[in-house]
Amino acid sequence: MNYGEEFLAEVVASLDDLAHVPIETLTRAIGRHGVCGWIDVAADGPVWTGDVHADRLMAAPLCSGCPVRRECLEWEFRTTEGVKLDVWGLLDRDGHEVAHQLWLWRRGSGV
């Protein structure tokens, strides 16, 4: 998927209000309300293949309707130092890299 920089800038700006939320709070919110977590324990959920492209296709409808999608992406940016882990926040690797750089810039500049 090829995301435009304007779209990614909007995604990153939407995380600004989470900047001061403690990581423990984000972790609890994702654990309680994250759709993927509930699907992983459901008998009829998708079986993750380990193939990032195939798993992203299965995750797309789950992530798009997830109530903690922003919290998930904020958590990932804070905890992985920009290294993409599996399917988080639905961004592909290139979109994730650009979004992470924009996130770092916004947090560093105090925007």
Backbone atoms as SQL, in Angstrom:
CREATE TABLE atoms (id INTEGER PRIMARY KEY, chain TEXT, resi INTEGER, resn TEXT, atom TEXT, x REAL, y REAL, z REAL);
INSERT INTO atoms VALUES
  (1, 'A', 1, 'MET', 'N', 0.851, -1.172, 0.000),
  (2, 'A', 1, 'MET', 'CA', 0.000, 0.000, 0.000),
  (3, 'A', 1, 'MET', 'C', 0.893, 1.230, 0.000),
  (4, 'A', 2, 'ASN', 'N', 0.502, 2.236, -0.718),
  (5, 'A', 2, 'ASN', 'CA', 1.312, 3.444, -0.812),
  (6, 'A', 2, 'ASN', 'C', 0.531, 4.609, -0.215),
  (7, 'A', 3, 'TYR', 'N', 0.937, 5.039, 0.970),
  (8, 'A', 3, 'TYR', 'CA', 0.259, 6.136, 1.656),
  (9, 'A', 3, 'TYR', 'C', 0.934, 7.445, 1.283),
  (10, 'A', 4, 'GLY', 'N', 0.132, 8.500, 1.092),
  (11, 'A', 4, 'GLY', 'CA', 0.695, 9.809, 0.844),
  (12, 'A', 4, 'GLY', 'C', 1.194, 10.414, 2.148),
  (13, 'A', 5, 'GLU', 'N', 2.173, 11.293, 2.040),
  (14, 'A', 5, 'GLU', 'CA', 2.734, 11.903, 3.244),
  (15, 'A', 5, 'GLU', 'C', 1.703, 12.741, 3.993),
  (16, 'A', 6, 'GLU', 'N', 0.778, 13.358, 3.267),
  (17, 'A', 6, 'GLU', 'CA', -0.270, 14.148, 3.932),
  (18, 'A', 6, 'GLU', 'C', -1.143, 13.251, 4.812),
  (19, 'A', 7, 'PHE', 'N', -1.514, 12.086, 4.290),
  (20, 'A', 7, 'PHE', 'CA', -2.311, 11.138, 5.066),
  (21, 'A', 7, 'PHE', 'C', -1.547, 10.700, 6.315),
  (22, 'A', 8, 'LEU', 'N', -0.271, 10.347, 6.139),
  (23, 'A', 8, 'LEU', 'CA', 0.530, 9.895, 7.275),
  (24, 'A', 8, 'LEU', 'C', 0.718, 11.009, 8.301),
  (25, 'A', 9, 'ALA', 'N', 0.856, 12.249, 7.829),
  (26, 'A', 9, 'ALA', 'CA', 0.974, 13.386, 8.746),
  (27, 'A', 9, 'ALA', 'C', -0.302, 13.527, 9.579),
  (28, 'A', 10, 'GLU', 'N', -1.452, 13.298, 8.975),
  (29, 'A', 10, 'GLU', 'CA', -2.720, 13.355, 9.713),
  (30, 'A', 10, 'GLU', 'C', -2.803, 12.229, 10.744),
  (31, 'A', 11, 'VAL', 'N', -2.370, 11.042, 10.360),
  (32, 'A', 11, 'VAL', 'CA', -2.373, 9.911, 11.287),
  (33, 'A', 11, 'VAL', 'C', -1.496, 10.235, 12.494),
  (34, 'A', 12, 'VAL', 'N', -0.303, 10.740, 12.242),
  (35, 'A', 12, 'VAL', 'CA', 0.628, 11.052, 13.322),
  (36, 'A', 12, 'VAL', 'C', 0.093, 12.195, 14.186),
  (37, 'A', 13, 'ALA', 'N', -0.480, 13.219, 13.572),
  (38, 'A', 13, 'ALA', 'CA', -1.045, 14.337, 14.338),
  (39, 'A', 13, 'ALA', 'C', -2.170, 13.853, 15.246),
  (40, 'A', 14, 'SER', 'N', -2.884, 12.832, 14.823),
  (41, 'A', 14, 'SER', 'CA', -3.990, 12.314, 15.646),
  (42, 'A', 14, 'SER', 'C', -3.479, 11.648, 16.929),
  (43, 'A', 15, 'LEU', 'N', -2.181, 11.397, 17.002),
  (44, 'A', 15, 'LEU', 'CA', -1.594, 10.778, 18.189),
  (45, 'A', 15, 'LEU', 'C', -1.145, 11.802, 19.229),
  (46, 'A', 16, 'ASP', 'N', -1.161, 13.075, 18.876),
  (47, 'A', 16, 'ASP', 'CA', -0.639, 14.116, 19.770),
  (48, 'A', 16, 'ASP', 'C', -1.275, 14.094, 21.152),
  (49, 'A', 17, 'ASP', 'N', -2.573, 13.838, 21.217),
  (50, 'A', 17, 'ASP', 'CA', -3.235, 13.856, 22.525),
  (51, 'A', 17, 'ASP', 'C', -2.872, 12.640, 23.377),
  (52, 'A', 18, 'LEU', 'N', -2.119, 11.694, 22.818),
  (53, 'A', 18, 'LEU', 'CA', -1.675, 10.529, 23.574),
  (54, 'A', 18, 'LEU', 'C', -0.238, 10.676, 24.073),
  (55, 'A', 19, 'ALA', 'N', 0.391, 11.796, 23.769),
  (56, 'A', 19, 'ALA', 'CA', 1.810, 11.990, 24.072),
  (57, 'A', 19, 'ALA', 'C', 2.131, 11.827, 25.552),
  (58, 'A', 20, 'HIS', 'N', 1.237, 12.208, 26.422),
  (59, 'A', 20, 'HIS', 'CA', 1.522, 12.154, 27.859),
  (60, 'A', 20, 'HIS', 'C', 0.782, 11.031, 28.579),
  (61, 'A', 21, 'VAL', 'N', 0.149, 10.164, 27.805),
  (62, 'A', 21, 'VAL', 'CA', -0.535, 9.018, 28.404),
  (63, 'A', 21, 'VAL', 'C', 0.539, 7.987, 28.779),
  (64, 'A', 22, 'PRO', 'N', 0.550, 7.533, 30.033),
  (65, 'A', 22, 'PRO', 'CA', 1.555, 6.542, 30.440),
  (66, 'A', 22, 'PRO', 'C', 1.464, 5.267, 29.601),
  (67, 'A', 23, 'ILE', 'N', 2.612, 4.655, 29.359),
  (68, 'A', 23, 'ILE', 'CA', 2.673, 3.440, 28.548),
  (69, 'A', 23, 'ILE', 'C', 1.817, 2.328, 29.163),
  (70, 'A', 24, 'GLU', 'N', 1.746, 2.285, 30.489),
  (71, 'A', 24, 'GLU', 'CA', 0.936, 1.260, 31.149),
  (72, 'A', 24, 'GLU', 'C', -0.548, 1.433, 30.812),
  (73, 'A', 25, 'THR', 'N', -0.978, 2.676, 30.704),
  (74, 'A', 25, 'THR', 'CA', -2.372, 2.957, 30.352),
  (75, 'A', 25, 'THR', 'C', -2.656, 2.520, 28.920),
  (76, 'A', 26, 'LEU', 'N', -1.719, 2.799, 28.014),
  (77, 'A', 26, 'LEU', 'CA', -1.879, 2.354, 26.629),
  (78, 'A', 26, 'LEU', 'C', -1.931, 0.831, 26.557),
  (79, 'A', 27, 'THR', 'N', -1.039, 0.185, 27.291),
  (80, 'A', 27, 'THR', 'CA', -0.984, -1.280, 27.285),
  (81, 'A', 27, 'THR', 'C', -2.296, -1.878, 27.776),
  (82, 'A', 28, 'ARG', 'N', -2.832, -1.328, 28.862),
  (83, 'A', 28, 'ARG', 'CA', -4.118, -1.831, 29.383),
  (84, 'A', 28, 'ARG', 'C', -5.244, -1.613, 28.373),
  (85, 'A', 29, 'ALA', 'N', -5.282, -0.433, 27.754),
  (86, 'A', 29, 'ALA', 'CA', -6.347, -0.141, 26.784),
  (87, 'A', 29, 'ALA', 'C', -6.290, -1.102, 25.607),
  (88, 'A', 30, 'ILE', 'N', -5.099, -1.361, 25.121),
  (89, 'A', 30, 'ILE', 'CA', -4.941, -2.279, 23.988),
  (90, 'A', 30, 'ILE', 'C', -5.335, -3.695, 24.400),
  (91, 'A', 31, 'GLY', 'N', -4.903, -4.108, 25.585),
  (92, 'A', 31, 'GLY', 'CA', -5.235, -5.451, 26.067),
  (93, 'A', 31, 'GLY', 'C', -6.726, -5.653, 26.286),
  (94, 'A', 32, 'ARG', 'N', -7.396, -4.621, 26.755),
  (95, 'A', 32, 'ARG', 'CA', -8.834, -4.737, 27.041),
  (96, 'A', 32, 'ARG', 'C', -9.706, -4.555, 25.801),
  (97, 'A', 33, 'HIS', 'N', -9.307, -3.658, 24.917),
  (98, 'A', 33, 'HIS', 'CA', -10.187, -3.262, 23.822),
  (99, 'A', 33, 'HIS', 'C', -9.656, -3.568, 22.423),
  (100, 'A', 34, 'GLY', 'N', -8.421, -4.034, 22.325),
  (101, 'A', 34, 'GLY', 'CA', -7.847, -4.319, 21.012),
  (102, 'A', 34, 'GLY', 'C', -8.532, -5.494, 20.340),
  (103, 'A', 35, 'VAL', 'N', -9.044, -5.274, 19.157),
  (104, 'A', 35, 'VAL', 'CA', -9.766, -6.320, 18.424),
  (105, 'A', 35, 'VAL', 'C', -8.862, -7.514, 18.151),
  (106, 'A', 36, 'CYS', 'N', -7.610, -7.278, 17.779),
  (107, 'A', 36, 'CYS', 'CA', -6.726, -8.389, 17.432),
  (108, 'A', 36, 'CYS', 'C', -6.490, -9.312, 18.624),
  (109, 'A', 37, 'GLY', 'N', -6.421, -8.752, 19.824),
  (110, 'A', 37, 'GLY', 'CA', -6.245, -9.577, 21.009),
  (111, 'A', 37, 'GLY', 'C', -7.422, -10.490, 21.259),
  (112, 'A', 38, 'TRP', 'N', -8.607, -9.966, 21.032),
  (113, 'A', 38, 'TRP', 'CA', -9.808, -10.789, 21.215),
  (114, 'A', 38, 'TRP', 'C', -9.915, -11.838, 20.121),
  (115, 'A', 39, 'ILE', 'N', -9.538, -11.470, 18.922),
  (116, 'A', 39, 'ILE', 'CA', -9.597, -12.425, 17.815),
  (117, 'A', 39, 'ILE', 'C', -8.605, -13.558, 18.033),
  (118, 'A', 40, 'ASP', 'N', -7.416, -13.244, 18.568),
  (119, 'A', 40, 'ASP', 'CA', -6.397, -14.274, 18.782),
  (120, 'A', 40, 'ASP', 'C', -6.871, -15.388, 19.707),
  (121, 'A', 41, 'VAL', 'N', -7.764, -15.082, 20.624),
  (122, 'A', 41, 'VAL', 'CA', -8.238, -16.122, 21.548),
  (123, 'A', 41, 'VAL', 'C', -9.553, -16.753, 21.092),
  (124, 'A', 42, 'ALA', 'N', -10.144, -16.236, 20.029),
  (125, 'A', 42, 'ALA', 'CA', -11.405, -16.779, 19.519),
  (126, 'A', 42, 'ALA', 'C', -11.127, -17.987, 18.625),
  (127, 'A', 43, 'ALA', 'N', -11.971, -18.964, 18.738),
  (128, 'A', 43, 'ALA', 'CA', -11.800, -20.186, 17.944),
  (129, 'A', 43, 'ALA', 'C', -11.986, -19.937, 16.457),
  (130, 'A', 44, 'ASP', 'N', -12.803, -18.940, 16.105),
  (131, 'A', 44, 'ASP', 'CA', -13.094, -18.707, 14.687),
  (132, 'A', 44, 'ASP', 'C', -12.306, -17.529, 14.107),
  (133, 'A', 45, 'GLY', 'N', -11.301, -17.065, 14.798),
  (134, 'A', 45, 'GLY', 'CA', -10.493, -15.943, 14.307),
  (135, 'A', 45, 'GLY', 'C', -9.522, -16.385, 13.239),
  (136, 'A', 46, 'PRO', 'N', -8.881, -15.418, 12.582),
  (137, 'A', 46, 'PRO', 'CA', -7.914, -15.773, 11.540),
  (138, 'A', 46, 'PRO', 'C', -6.688, -16.446, 12.149),
  (139, 'A', 47, 'VAL', 'N', -6.064, -17.286, 11.388),
  (140, 'A', 47, 'VAL', 'CA', -4.827, -17.929, 11.808),
  (141, 'A', 47, 'VAL', 'C', -3.690, -17.152, 11.158),
  (142, 'A', 48, 'TRP', 'N', -2.892, -16.478, 11.991),
  (143, 'A', 48, 'TRP', 'CA', -1.789, -15.683, 11.467),
  (144, 'A', 48, 'TRP', 'C', -0.750, -16.598, 10.852),
  (145, 'A', 49, 'THR', 'N', -0.267, -16.222, 9.684),
  (146, 'A', 49, 'THR', 'CA', 0.621, -17.081, 8.911),
  (147, 'A', 49, 'THR', 'C', 2.095, -16.797, 9.140),
  (148, 'A', 50, 'GLY', 'N', 2.412, -15.591, 9.601),
  (149, 'A', 50, 'GLY', 'CA', 3.804, -15.180, 9.713),
  (150, 'A', 50, 'GLY', 'C', 4.276, -14.462, 8.460),
  (151, 'A', 51, 'ASP', 'N', 3.492, -14.535, 7.397),
  (152, 'A', 51, 'ASP', 'CA', 3.776, -13.792, 6.171),
  (153, 'A', 51, 'ASP', 'C', 3.174, -12.402, 6.353),
  (154, 'A', 52, 'VAL', 'N', 4.024, -11.383, 6.412),
  (155, 'A', 52, 'VAL', 'CA', 3.560, -10.038, 6.744),
  (156, 'A', 52, 'VAL', 'C', 2.479, -9.555, 5.782),
  (157, 'A', 53, 'HIS', 'N', 2.659, -9.800, 4.487),
  (158, 'A', 53, 'HIS', 'CA', 1.668, -9.340, 3.502),
  (159, 'A', 53, 'HIS', 'C', 0.324, -10.040, 3.720),
  (160, 'A', 54, 'ALA', 'N', 0.343, -11.357, 3.853),
  (161, 'A', 54, 'ALA', 'CA', -0.907, -12.114, 4.044),
  (162, 'A', 54, 'ALA', 'C', -1.564, -11.738, 5.367),
  (163, 'A', 55, 'ASP', 'N', -0.766, -11.611, 6.425),
  (164, 'A', 55, 'ASP', 'CA', -1.327, -11.246, 7.729),
  (165, 'A', 55, 'ASP', 'C', -1.903, -9.832, 7.710),
  (166, 'A', 56, 'ARG', 'N', -1.267, -8.921, 6.984),
  (167, 'A', 56, 'ARG', 'CA', -1.780, -7.555, 6.882),
  (168, 'A', 56, 'ARG', 'C', -3.139, -7.543, 6.186),
  (169, 'A', 57, 'LEU', 'N', -3.304, -8.372, 5.167),
  (170, 'A', 57, 'LEU', 'CA', -4.595, -8.468, 4.477),
  (171, 'A', 57, 'LEU', 'C', -5.680, -8.985, 5.421),
  (172, 'A', 58, 'MET', 'N', -5.322, -9.947, 6.281),
  (173, 'A', 58, 'MET', 'CA', -6.301, -10.453, 7.247),
  (174, 'A', 58, 'MET', 'C', -6.568, -9.432, 8.349),
  (175, 'A', 59, 'ALA', 'N', -5.536, -8.662, 8.706),
  (176, 'A', 59, 'ALA', 'CA', -5.673, -7.690, 9.794),
  (177, 'A', 59, 'ALA', 'C', -6.436, -6.442, 9.377),
  (178, 'A', 60, 'ALA', 'N', -6.419, -6.109, 8.091),
  (179, 'A', 60, 'ALA', 'CA', -7.016, -4.852, 7.623),
  (180, 'A', 60, 'ALA', 'C', -8.434, -4.622, 8.125),
  (181, 'A', 61, 'PRO', 'N', -9.350, -5.577, 7.957),
  (182, 'A', 61, 'PRO', 'CA', -10.704, -5.311, 8.447),
  (183, 'A', 61, 'PRO', 'C', -10.776, -5.243, 9.972),
  (184, 'A', 62, 'LEU', 'N', -9.894, -5.948, 10.658),
  (185, 'A', 62, 'LEU', 'CA', -9.874, -5.902, 12.122),
  (186, 'A', 62, 'LEU', 'C', -9.375, -4.541, 12.604),
  (187, 'A', 63, 'CYS', 'N', -8.224, -4.117, 12.080),
  (188, 'A', 63, 'CYS', 'CA', -7.624, -2.843, 12.495),
  (189, 'A', 63, 'CYS', 'C', -8.512, -1.654, 12.142),
  (190, 'A', 64, 'SER', 'N', -9.140, -1.707, 10.992),
  (191, 'A', 64, 'SER', 'CA', -9.913, -0.546, 10.552),
  (192, 'A', 64, 'SER', 'C', -11.073, -0.235, 11.486),
  (193, 'A', 65, 'GLY', 'N', -11.588, -1.241, 12.165),
  (194, 'A', 65, 'GLY', 'CA', -12.702, -1.004, 13.075),
  (195, 'A', 65, 'GLY', 'C', -12.314, -1.056, 14.548),
  (196, 'A', 66, 'CYS', 'N', -11.030, -1.115, 14.835),
  (197, 'A', 66, 'CYS', 'CA', -10.577, -1.268, 16.217),
  (198, 'A', 66, 'CYS', 'C', -10.719, 0.049, 16.986),
  (199, 'A', 67, 'PRO', 'N', -11.276, -0.004, 18.196),
  (200, 'A', 67, 'PRO', 'CA', -11.468, 1.225, 18.976),
  (201, 'A', 67, 'PRO', 'C', -10.181, 1.789, 19.574),
  (202, 'A', 68, 'VAL', 'N', -9.079, 1.017, 19.561),
  (203, 'A', 68, 'VAL', 'CA', -7.829, 1.512, 20.133),
  (204, 'A', 68, 'VAL', 'C', -6.700, 1.519, 19.101),
  (205, 'A', 69, 'ARG', 'N', -7.046, 1.768, 17.873),
  (206, 'A', 69, 'ARG', 'CA', -6.052, 1.782, 16.795),
  (207, 'A', 69, 'ARG', 'C', -4.980, 2.846, 17.026),
  (208, 'A', 70, 'ARG', 'N', -5.388, 4.038, 17.460),
  (209, 'A', 70, 'ARG', 'CA', -4.411, 5.103, 17.712),
  (210, 'A', 70, 'ARG', 'C', -3.502, 4.733, 18.887),
  (211, 'A', 71, 'GLU', 'N', -4.088, 4.194, 19.944),
  (212, 'A', 71, 'GLU', 'CA', -3.310, 3.790, 21.108),
  (213, 'A', 71, 'GLU', 'C', -2.293, 2.717, 20.730),
  (214, 'A', 72, 'CYS', 'N', -2.699, 1.815, 19.865),
  (215, 'A', 72, 'CYS', 'CA', -1.829, 0.743, 19.394),
  (216, 'A', 72, 'CYS', 'C', -0.626, 1.315, 18.642),
  (217, 'A', 73, 'LEU', 'N', -0.871, 2.233, 17.750),
  (218, 'A', 73, 'LEU', 'CA', 0.216, 2.832, 16.979),
  (219, 'A', 73, 'LEU', 'C', 1.130, 3.664, 17.879),
  (220, 'A', 74, 'GLU', 'N', 0.558, 4.416, 18.809),
  (221, 'A', 74, 'GLU', 'CA', 1.357, 5.184, 19.774),
  (222, 'A', 74, 'GLU', 'C', 2.243, 4.237, 20.591),
  (223, 'A', 75, 'TRP', 'N', 1.657, 3.145, 21.068),
  (224, 'A', 75, 'TRP', 'CA', 2.403, 2.158, 21.841),
  (225, 'A', 75, 'TRP', 'C', 3.562, 1.605, 21.028),
  (226, 'A', 76, 'GLU', 'N', 3.280, 1.254, 19.770),
  (227, 'A', 76, 'GLU', 'CA', 4.325, 0.691, 18.920),
  (228, 'A', 76, 'GLU', 'C', 5.456, 1.687, 18.707),
  (229, 'A', 77, 'PHE', 'N', 5.132, 2.929, 18.397),
  (230, 'A', 77, 'PHE', 'CA', 6.177, 3.926, 18.163),
  (231, 'A', 77, 'PHE', 'C', 7.040, 4.132, 19.401),
  (232, 'A', 78, 'ARG', 'N', 6.434, 4.105, 20.560),
  (233, 'A', 78, 'ARG', 'CA', 7.201, 4.313, 21.797),
  (234, 'A', 78, 'ARG', 'C', 8.072, 3.127, 22.166),
  (235, 'A', 79, 'THR', 'N', 7.624, 1.931, 21.889),
  (236, 'A', 79, 'THR', 'CA', 8.305, 0.748, 22.418),
  (237, 'A', 79, 'THR', 'C', 9.222, 0.036, 21.440),
  (238, 'A', 80, 'THR', 'N', 9.138, 0.295, 20.153),
  (239, 'A', 80, 'THR', 'CA', 9.923, -0.471, 19.190),
  (240, 'A', 80, 'THR', 'C', 11.043, 0.322, 18.541),
  (241, 'A', 81, 'GLU', 'N', 11.167, 1.596, 18.888),
  (242, 'A', 81, 'GLU', 'CA', 12.202, 2.462, 18.317),
  (243, 'A', 81, 'GLU', 'C', 12.183, 2.445, 16.788),
  (244, 'A', 82, 'GLY', 'N', 11.001, 2.364, 16.237),
  (245, 'A', 82, 'GLY', 'CA', 10.844, 2.439, 14.786),
  (246, 'A', 82, 'GLY', 'C', 10.959, 1.135, 14.050),
  (247, 'A', 83, 'VAL', 'N', 11.245, 0.053, 14.749),
  (248, 'A', 83, 'VAL', 'CA', 11.331, -1.256, 14.111),
  (249, 'A', 83, 'VAL', 'C', 9.929, -1.824, 14.019),
  (250, 'A', 84, 'LYS', 'N', 9.488, -2.105, 12.802),
  (251, 'A', 84, 'LYS', 'CA', 8.128, -2.603, 12.570),
  (252, 'A', 84, 'LYS', 'C', 8.012, -4.036, 13.049),
  (253, 'A', 85, 'LEU', 'N', 7.048, -4.268, 13.927),
  (254, 'A', 85, 'LEU', 'CA', 6.785, -5.609, 14.435),
  (255, 'A', 85, 'LEU', 'C', 5.445, -6.093, 13.903),
  (256, 'A', 86, 'ASP', 'N', 5.464, -7.143, 13.130),
  (257, 'A', 86, 'ASP', 'CA', 4.232, -7.750, 12.643),
  (258, 'A', 86, 'ASP', 'C', 3.277, -6.706, 12.061),
  (259, 'A', 87, 'VAL', 'N', 2.005, -6.840, 12.393),
  (260, 'A', 87, 'VAL', 'CA', 0.976, -5.945, 11.872),
  (261, 'A', 87, 'VAL', 'C', 0.486, -5.082, 13.028),
  (262, 'A', 88, 'TRP', 'N', 0.841, -3.810, 13.028),
  (263, 'A', 88, 'TRP', 'CA', 0.437, -2.869, 14.064),
  (264, 'A', 88, 'TRP', 'C', -0.055, -1.616, 13.376),
  (265, 'A', 89, 'GLY', 'N', -1.237, -1.186, 13.719),
  (266, 'A', 89, 'GLY', 'CA', -1.742, 0.066, 13.193),
  (267, 'A', 89, 'GLY', 'C', -1.999, 0.052, 11.702),
  (268, 'A', 90, 'LEU', 'N', -1.895, -1.090, 11.090),
  (269, 'A', 90, 'LEU', 'CA', -2.257, -1.324, 9.691),
  (270, 'A', 90, 'LEU', 'C', -1.321, -0.710, 8.657),
  (271, 'A', 91, 'LEU', 'N', -0.335, 0.068, 9.056),
  (272, 'A', 91, 'LEU', 'CA', 0.569, 0.674, 8.084),
  (273, 'A', 91, 'LEU', 'C', 1.527, -0.368, 7.525),
  (274, 'A', 92, 'ASP', 'N', 1.831, -0.259, 6.225),
  (275, 'A', 92, 'ASP', 'CA', 2.848, -1.136, 5.664),
  (276, 'A', 92, 'ASP', 'C', 4.220, -0.623, 6.107),
  (277, 'A', 93, 'ARG', 'N', 5.275, -1.354, 5.783),
  (278, 'A', 93, 'ARG', 'CA', 6.620, -1.018, 6.254),
  (279, 'A', 93, 'ARG', 'C', 7.037, 0.395, 5.837),
  (280, 'A', 94, 'ASP', 'N', 6.830, 0.755, 4.571),
  (281, 'A', 94, 'ASP', 'CA', 7.223, 2.093, 4.111),
  (282, 'A', 94, 'ASP', 'C', 6.412, 3.184, 4.798),
  (283, 'A', 95, 'GLY', 'N', 5.098, 2.979, 4.894),
  (284, 'A', 95, 'GLY', 'CA', 4.244, 3.952, 5.573),
  (285, 'A', 95, 'GLY', 'C', 4.613, 4.081, 7.034),
  (286, 'A', 96, 'HIS', 'N', 4.940, 2.956, 7.652),
  (287, 'A', 96, 'HIS', 'CA', 5.332, 2.948, 9.054),
  (288, 'A', 96, 'HIS', 'C', 6.613, 3.752, 9.260),
  (289, 'A', 97, 'GLU', 'N', 7.595, 3.562, 8.386),
  (290, 'A', 97, 'GLU', 'CA', 8.864, 4.280, 8.521),
  (291, 'A', 97, 'GLU', 'C', 8.662, 5.784, 8.407),
  (292, 'A', 98, 'VAL', 'N', 7.885, 6.212, 7.426),
  (293, 'A', 98, 'VAL', 'CA', 7.619, 7.645, 7.254),
  (294, 'A', 98, 'VAL', 'C', 6.837, 8.181, 8.447),
  (295, 'A', 99, 'ALA', 'N', 5.802, 7.444, 8.872),
  (296, 'A', 99, 'ALA', 'CA', 4.993, 7.885, 10.006),
  (297, 'A', 99, 'ALA', 'C', 5.835, 7.974, 11.275),
  (298, 'A', 100, 'HIS', 'N', 6.716, 7.012, 11.487),
  (299, 'A', 100, 'HIS', 'CA', 7.571, 7.042, 12.678),
  (300, 'A', 100, 'HIS', 'C', 8.494, 8.257, 12.652),
  (301, 'A', 101, 'GLN', 'N', 9.055, 8.572, 11.510),
  (302, 'A', 101, 'GLN', 'CA', 9.917, 9.762, 11.410),
  (303, 'A', 101, 'GLN', 'C', 9.121, 11.036, 11.681),
  (304, 'A', 102, 'LEU', 'N', 7.915, 11.119, 11.156),
  (305, 'A', 102, 'LEU', 'CA', 7.053, 12.277, 11.420),
  (306, 'A', 102, 'LEU', 'C', 6.697, 12.359, 12.901),
  (307, 'A', 103, 'TRP', 'N', 6.425, 11.210, 13.508),
  (308, 'A', 103, 'TRP', 'CA', 6.111, 11.148, 14.940),
  (309, 'A', 103, 'TRP', 'C', 7.284, 11.652, 15.771),
  (310, 'A', 104, 'LEU', 'N', 8.504, 11.178, 15.441),
  (311, 'A', 104, 'LEU', 'CA', 9.702, 11.632, 16.148),
  (312, 'A', 104, 'LEU', 'C', 9.878, 13.146, 16.010),
  (313, 'A', 105, 'TRP', 'N', 9.668, 13.655, 14.808),
  (314, 'A', 105, 'TRP', 'CA', 9.811, 15.090, 14.565),
  (315, 'A', 105, 'TRP', 'C', 8.798, 15.879, 15.400),
  (316, 'A', 106, 'ARG', 'N', 7.539, 15.440, 15.375),
  (317, 'A', 106, 'ARG', 'CA', 6.495, 16.150, 16.146),
  (318, 'A', 106, 'ARG', 'C', 6.807, 16.108, 17.632),
  (319, 'A', 107, 'ARG', 'N', 7.242, 14.986, 18.142),
  (320, 'A', 107, 'ARG', 'CA', 7.535, 14.882, 19.580),
  (321, 'A', 107, 'ARG', 'C', 8.788, 15.668, 19.934),
  (322, 'A', 108, 'GLY', 'N', 9.744, 15.681, 19.057),
  (323, 'A', 108, 'GLY', 'CA', 10.973, 16.432, 19.321),
  (324, 'A', 108, 'GLY', 'C', 10.823, 17.925, 19.211),
  (325, 'A', 109, 'SER', 'N', 9.873, 18.364, 18.375),
  (326, 'A', 109, 'SER', 'CA', 9.693, 19.800, 18.161),
  (327, 'A', 109, 'SER', 'C', 8.635, 20.387, 19.096),
  (328, 'A', 110, 'GLY', 'N', 7.986, 19.528, 19.866),
  (329, 'A', 110, 'GLY', 'CA', 6.972, 20.010, 20.794),
  (330, 'A', 110, 'GLY', 'C', 5.673, 20.440, 20.132),
  (331, 'A', 111, 'VAL', 'N', 5.450, 19.961, 18.889),
  (332, 'A', 111, 'VAL', 'CA', 4.206, 20.320, 18.175),
  (333, 'A', 111, 'VAL', 'C', 3.038, 19.698, 18.866);
